[in-house]
Amino acid sequence: MTSTPAPVDYALAVRTARRLAPAGPQLTLAEAADAVQELRDVTVQAEEHVRAVTGLVPPVPPGPATVVDRPGWAEGNVDGFRAVLEPLTERLLDGKRPNAAATAVTRRVTGVQMGAVLAWLSSRVLGQYEVFLPPEHATGRLTLVAPNIVETERRLGVDPSDFRLWVALHEVTHRTQFTAVPWLHDHVRGEVEALLTATRLDDPVALVSRVREGLAEKRSLVELVQSDEQRVVLDRVTALMSLLEGHAEHVMDGVGPAVVPSVREIRRRFQQRRAHRGSPLDRLLRRVLGMDLKALQYAEGKAFVDHAVGALGMAGFNRVWESPAALPTREEVRAPQRWVDRTAP
């Protein structure tokens, strides 16, 4: 139990997301049950392929993924926000009691906003490895969003079994990163908390001014709210996320046609989908929410990992997991030979 009011009405956020989440593709009960079972099965199957490509071995064999619908994905992410924000709020307030009336209004408004954004995102995410969770899920959770995977494979016109395994390879790689590298989980949580702590909360006038100027320049909200202190932390977080996403992208394609026969066709069509995705409104929301920056992380991260593995082999590349000091900087992600030169024996 927190001793101060939660910054968000999380229950309202869940209700809002459930109400606004778009309906999924039309499936019979049998089709839905088969899809759920296959998605659970392919995460177990993907485990051995990820280990073979990466050389990373978790200490305990993980189980199958948690398969959810769109509202279930949104609810899981509300839990993630709570796990991050409530301890941070305690530290920021440091025992002070905020104005009760103002807090009540703010909590409800923020709850509706969070629920609306998660509802919109819930139809766009194929899966994720959730790092920020309540204590009962402290080691993380691999989640696949069944309706989005089925809808995407239909739109792309690709083999469903191949596509489901291909998606599973990406998310299982993330799970392997966090379970096979002992320090990574706490490091990521610490970096994200440092980023949030660095947020300037004491000068709303300056913040509004920066938002207005940034919108005129068509920059994302992620870019708009940076203080100088945040920018330093954000560069570290961006480099780390680029590494994690690029590593997963490398593995998705690295298993080859022997495992996913149509992998090259899936990659070609999936890249086309990323490049031409959505209506003008959809593209605007993606840019404002910073999702275009995430797409850049995929591209830069994969180029970094491809180059580093090509230069050092996978065993040499795996020095990146030795300690936080071995992680690439943002400049090294964009110029991977610098990281190779710095870390090579």
N, C-alpha and C positions, 0 to 999 in steps of 0.2 A: 504494500500500500504506500503510495506517495503522500508526503505530508503537505504538498502544495497542489493546487488544481492543475490537472493535466492541460497542456497547451492546446489540445484538440479534443473535440467531442468524438472519440473514436467510434463509439456505437453509432452515432449519426453518420459518420463517414462510411461505415459498413452498409447501413441501410440505404444511403444515397447511391453507393456503387451498385448494390444489388438492383435498385430500381432503374438505374440508367444504363447498366451494361447491355450492349446489343445482344440480340438472340443469335445463337450459333447456327451452323448449317443444319439442314434437315437430315436427320438420321433415324432409322428404325431403332428399337430397343436392342435388337440383335447386333446391328452395326455399331452402335455406341458401346455395347459391352465388349465386342471384339476389338475395337480401337483401344479401349482402356487396357485390356489385357495385353495387347501387343506392345503398347507403349511401356508397360511395366516390364515386359519380357526383354525388349530391346535395350533397356538401360542396364540390365544384367549382362546381356550379350556384349554391349559396348565396352564394358569394364575391361575385358581381356584385350581388346583391340587398343584401347587407350594406353594400357600398361605396355603393350608391345611397341607402340610408337614412341612414347615419352620416356619409358624407363622408370617412371614414378610408381611406387607401390604403397598404397595406404596400409597402415598397421592392422586395420580390421576390415575384412571384406564388407563393403556396404550392401544394403538391400536395394530393392527396386525403387523407382521414383514414386512420388506422390502425384497422382493424375487428378487434375481438377478441371472444373468448368470456369467460365469467365468470372462470375461472382466469387467463386472460391479463390481464384488468383488474387482478386482485389482484396478480399478479406485477409489473406496471408500477408499482403504487403502493408495493410493497416497495422498488423501485428509488428511488422518490421519497423515502421515509423515509430510506433510506441516504444519499442525496445531502445531506439536511438534517442528519441526526443525527451522522454521522461527523466532519465538520469541527467541529461544535459540541462533541462529546466531547473532541476533541483540545485545544480551547481551555480547556474546563472543568478537565480533568485537568492541563494545563500541565506535561507531562512526568512527572507522578507515576504510579506503577504501582499500580493497585488490587489488592486481595486476589484472587489467581488463582482459588481455589476458589469464593469467593462470586460472582465475576464469571461463572464458567462456569455456575453454577446460574441466576443472574439472566438471562443471555443466553438460555438455553433457555426459561425461563418466559416471558420477554417475547416471544420468537419465536413460541411457541404462542399467546399472547394476541393478538399482532398478526395472525397468520394467521387466527385464529377471527373477529376483528372484520372483517377484510377479506373473508372468505368470506361473512359475513352481508351486508355492504354490496354485495357483487358482484352480487347479484340485484336491486338497487334503483337502481343508477346507469345512466342512459341514455347518458351520454357526459361527457367532460371535456376541457379543455385543460390538459395537464400542464406545470406550470412548473418543478417541482422534479425534475430528472432528472440522471443522470450527465453528465460533460462532453461525451460524444459526441452528446448531444441537448440541447446548451446553449440552443438557441433555443426549446425547448418541443415538444410533440407533441399533436396533436388525435386523440382516441381516441373511437370509438363502440362500444358494447357491443351487438352484434347480437341475442343472445337476449333481452335485456331490452327492446329496442325492439320486436321482434316480439311478445313476450308482452304488452306494454303496449298496443300498437295493437289486438290481439285483444280484450283485456279492455275497452277503451274502445269498441270497435265503430266505429272511425273508418277513413277511407280510408288504406291503408298508405302510398301514395306521398306524400300530403299530410302525413301525420304524420312520415315520415322527413325530408322537407324542413324541416318546422317544427322538429324537434329539431336538425337540422344548422344552421339559422339561429342558434340559441342558441350552439352550440359554436364556429361559425365567427366569431361576434361576439367571443367571448373570444380566439380566435386573432388576430383583427384588432386588438383592443385592444393585445395584447402585441407584435405585429410592427409596427404603425404608430406606436406611441408609444415612442420609443427608450429612455426612462429607466424605463419601468414595470416591466420584468422585474427589474432589479436592485433597484428600490425595494421590490417585494413580497418578494423574498427577504430583503432587509435587515430589513424589518419583522417577518417571521416569525421570523428568527433573533434579533431583539431580544426578541421575546415569549418565546422559549424560553430565552434567556440570563437573562431576568428571573425565571425560575422558581426558587423557593426550594428548594434541594436539601439544605440544611444543617440543617433542623429537621423531621424526619419526624414527631415527636410532634405538633407543631402542625398539620402537614398532615393527619394522620389525624383529629385533632379537628375540623378544618374540614370534612373529608369527611363525618364522622358527622353533624355539625350540618346540613350542606347536604342530605344525603339525607333527613333528617327534614322539610326544607322543600321536597323534591322539586325541587331545582335540578340543573342538568346538571354534568357533570365539567368542562366548559369554564369554568363559573362558579365551581366549587369551589376550583380550584387557583390563584386569583388572589392575588398579593401586591398591595400598593398600587402598586408599580412596574409590575407586569404590567397592572394595570387601565388605566393610562394608555395603554400600548402596545396593549392589546386594543381599546380604544375606537377607536384609529386604524385598526387592522386591520379591525374590524367595519364601520366607515364605508366603507373602501375596498372590502371584499367586497360590501357593499350596493350601492355604485355599479356595480361590475362586473356583478353579477348583475342589477340593475335595468336597466342598459343593454341587456343581452342579452334580457331579457324585453320591453323596449320594442321592440327590433328584430323579435323573433319575431312580434309582433302588428302592427308598423308596416308590414310588407311588404304586408299586405292581401289580400283575396280574389282579386285579379288574379294573384297568385303562388301562394297556397295557398287554393284555392276554399273549403275547409271550415274555415278558420282559426278562425272564431268558435265553431263547434261543438266543435272540438278544444280550444280554451281552456276552454269551459264544462265539458266532461267531464273535462279534466285537473285543473281546480280542484276539482271534486267528488272526484276521486281523492285529491288532496292532503289534503282535509279529512277524509276517512273511510278513511284508509289503515291496514290491518293489524289484527291481533288486539291484545288488551290487552298481551301480552308484547311485540309488535312496537312498539307505541306507547311502552311503558316504555323499551325499548332506544333508540328514537329520541330520547327526552327525555334520557336519561342521557348519550348520546353527543353531545348538542348539536345534533342534526339539526333539532329544532324551531326552534332559533335560526337555522339556515340558511333555513328556510321564512320566518321573519320578515324575513330579509335580502332575499329575493325580493320580498316585499310592500312593505316600506319603500323598497327601492331602486327598484322600478318606479314607485312614487308620486313619488319624488324626481325621477327622470328625466322622467316624464310632465309634471310641473309645470314643471321647468326648460326643457324643450324648448317647452312651450306658451308660456312667458313670453318666451323669448329666441330661439326658433328653433333648429334643429340647429347652425347655425354658431356661434351665441352659446353654446349648451351646450358645444360642443367646446373652449371655453376651459378646461374642467376637465382637459384633457390637456396643458396647457402646461407645468406643473411640479408637483411635490408640494405646493407652497404653494397651488395652485388646487384641490386636492382638498377635498371637503366634510368637515366634522367630523361626528361622530355626531349632535350636536344639529342641524346643518344638514340632515342626511339626513331627520331627523324633522320639520324645519320648513324646507322647501326655499326658501321665499321669502327666508330669511336669506342663503342662498348666492347667490341671484339678486341681492339687494341688494349683497352684498359684491363680486361679480365683474363686475356690469354696468358698462359704461363710464360 
